[in-house]
Amino acid sequence: MTEQKYYIKQTGTINYLATGIRPDIAYTVSKLYEGNTKPSDSYLVVLKYLYKYLETTKSIGLLLSGKYKIDNLGLKTYGDASFADDLLTRHSTGAHMVFLIGSPVF
């Protein structure tokens, strides 16, 4: 397997985690996707550290309390964007988080 195919497979696996159960790594995963066309050594180093972070924080989870009623689950959404914040490429970045019952779910 070539290095590029290996890298794409790894970022796809981590993206599954970011969209499903680990919203805390979503930004890092989106930046790692920039290396899918030609992963450099710096992308591989970040990927390695992200795996270490996931290993050390695997016991952390979402705590959903029982103080909310089914007709009001405390749904809150927050968004942020920065337009053309990368001076070199003029790319914009944006993100959003959705909270349900006081915990981030997306």
Kinemage of the C-alpha trace (Angstrom):
@kinemage 1
@onewidth
@group {chain A} dominant
@subgroup {mainchain}
@vectorlist {calphas} color= white
{ca met a 1} P 0.000 0.000 0.000
{ca thr a 2} L 1.396 3.383 -0.943
{ca glu a 3} L 1.934 6.063 1.669
{ca gln a 4} L -0.846 8.218 0.182
{ca lys a 5} L -3.411 5.379 0.241
{ca tyr a 6} L -2.432 4.527 3.820
{ca tyr a 7} L -2.830 8.177 4.846
{ca ile a 8} L -6.248 8.487 3.171
{ca lys a 9} L -7.409 5.313 4.907
{ca gln a 10} L -6.267 6.649 8.288
{ca thr a 11} L -7.931 10.057 7.847
{ca gly a 12} L -11.155 8.355 6.772
{ca thr a 13} L -11.134 6.209 9.887
{ca ile a 14} L -10.548 9.195 12.144
{ca asn a 15} L -13.228 11.188 10.316
{ca tyr a 16} L -15.727 8.496 11.288
{ca leu a 17} L -14.822 9.133 14.925
{ca ala a 18} L -14.987 12.915 14.542
{ca thr a 19} L -18.469 12.896 13.035
{ca gly a 20} L -19.873 10.206 15.277
{ca ile a 21} L -18.571 10.277 18.820
{ca arg a 22} L -15.569 12.627 19.083
{ca pro a 23} L -16.493 16.181 18.024
{ca asp a 24} L -13.419 17.468 19.868
{ca ile a 25} L -11.136 16.276 17.039
{ca ala a 26} L -13.230 17.556 14.113
{ca tyr a 27} L -11.075 20.617 13.386
{ca thr a 28} L -7.833 18.638 13.454
{ca val a 29} L -9.310 15.991 11.160
{ca ser a 30} L -10.442 18.654 8.694
{ca lys a 31} L -6.894 20.016 8.595
{ca leu a 32} L -5.487 16.500 8.126
{ca tyr a 33} L -7.729 16.079 5.075
{ca glu a 34} L -5.735 18.821 3.378
{ca gly a 35} L -2.868 16.344 3.141
{ca asn a 36} L -4.835 13.680 1.265
{ca thr a 37} L -3.430 14.723 -2.116
{ca lys a 38} L 0.189 14.521 -0.997
{ca pro a 39} L 0.819 13.838 2.701
{ca ser a 40} L 4.034 15.387 3.963
{ca asp a 41} L 5.965 14.360 7.040
{ca ser a 42} L 4.304 17.106 9.097
{ca tyr a 43} L 0.835 15.660 8.370
{ca leu a 44} L 2.025 12.217 9.434
{ca val a 45} L 3.397 13.659 12.697
{ca val a 46} L 0.049 15.338 13.458
{ca leu a 47} L -1.769 12.093 12.637
{ca lys a 48} L 0.510 10.224 15.042
{ca tyr a 49} L -0.140 12.739 17.843
{ca leu a 50} L -3.879 12.607 17.190
{ca tyr a 51} L -3.817 8.837 17.677
{ca lys a 52} L -1.892 9.355 20.937
{ca tyr a 53} L -4.500 11.900 22.058
{ca leu a 54} L -7.314 9.469 21.287
{ca glu a 55} L -5.546 6.716 23.205
{ca thr a 56} L -5.053 8.855 26.310
{ca thr a 57} L -8.609 10.244 26.280
{ca lys a 58} L -10.522 7.075 25.425
{ca ser a 59} L -12.153 6.991 28.865
{ca ile a 60} L -13.708 10.428 28.366
{ca gly a 61} L -17.308 10.357 27.222
{ca leu a 62} L -20.499 12.362 27.069
{ca leu a 63} L -22.608 12.578 30.201
{ca leu a 64} L -26.310 13.085 29.533
{ca ser a 65} L -28.130 14.094 32.708
{ca gly a 66} L -31.745 13.337 33.517
{ca lys a 67} L -32.832 16.851 34.484
{ca tyr a 68} L -34.400 17.625 31.087
{ca lys a 69} L -37.901 16.649 30.014
{ca ile a 70} L -38.585 15.013 26.671
{ca asp a 71} L -40.427 18.110 25.386
{ca asn a 72} L -37.405 20.360 26.085
{ca leu a 73} L -34.022 18.691 25.634
{ca gly a 74} L -32.025 21.912 25.762
{ca leu a 75} L -30.997 21.877 22.092
{ca lys a 76} L -28.438 24.638 21.476
{ca thr a 77} L -26.342 25.317 18.399
{ca tyr a 78} L -23.308 27.586 18.107
{ca gly a 79} L -21.388 28.560 14.992
{ca asp a 80} L -18.294 30.543 14.155
{ca ala a 81} L -16.516 31.495 10.957
{ca ser a 82} L -13.396 33.318 9.946
{ca phe a 83} L -13.261 34.626 6.403
{ca ala a 84} L -9.953 34.442 4.540
{ca asp a 85} L -8.026 33.990 7.790
{ca asp a 86} L -5.187 32.084 6.143
{ca leu a 87} L -3.109 34.912 4.666
{ca leu a 88} L -1.244 32.618 2.304
{ca thr a 89} L -4.177 30.789 0.699
{ca arg a 90} L -7.025 33.183 1.659
{ca his a 91} L -9.103 30.156 2.719
{ca ser a 92} L -11.884 30.610 5.219
{ca thr a 93} L -12.631 28.327 8.145
{ca gly a 94} L -15.870 27.664 9.923
{ca ala a 95} L -17.242 25.364 12.554
{ca his a 96} L -20.366 24.627 14.535
{ca met a 97} L -21.299 22.650 17.607
{ca val a 98} L -24.651 21.220 18.632
{ca phe a 99} L -25.440 20.581 22.290
{ca leu a 100} L -28.221 18.324 23.512
{ca ile a 101} L -28.987 17.941 27.200
{ca gly a 102} L -25.933 20.083 27.946
{ca ser a 103} L -23.450 17.830 26.110
{ca pro a 104} L -21.871 18.259 22.665
{ca val a 105} L -23.359 15.773 20.206
{ca phe a 106} L -22.148 17.196 16.885
